[in-house]
Amino acid sequence: MPFNKNELKNQAIDIACNQGLPALIGDLEKMANKAGKGENLNHPMWKALKQAAQSNDPQTLIDQATTSLKNSGQAEEILKTIT
């Protein structure tokens, strides 16, 4: 049975964005609150990730995550670590 790679890719992105990420975000928030680390949820990176995960558009998710990574200065730190 032949598979359409683009369709499979789009379905995987749709599942991750609409089911996986929001559930993961919710679980991480519960864990942070239980561990007494709820104040960490006020971090700009976390807020950007949460907002991006709640988007219905995969491209918006990617754009927001990329922008927040650039704005946080973490992109430079990651590049220093891997190069």
Secondary structure, 3 states (H helix, E strand, C coil): CCCCHHHHHHHHHHHHHHHHHHHHHHHHHHHHHHCCCHHHHHCHHHHHHHHHHCCCCHHHHHHHHHHHHHHHCHHHHHHHHHC
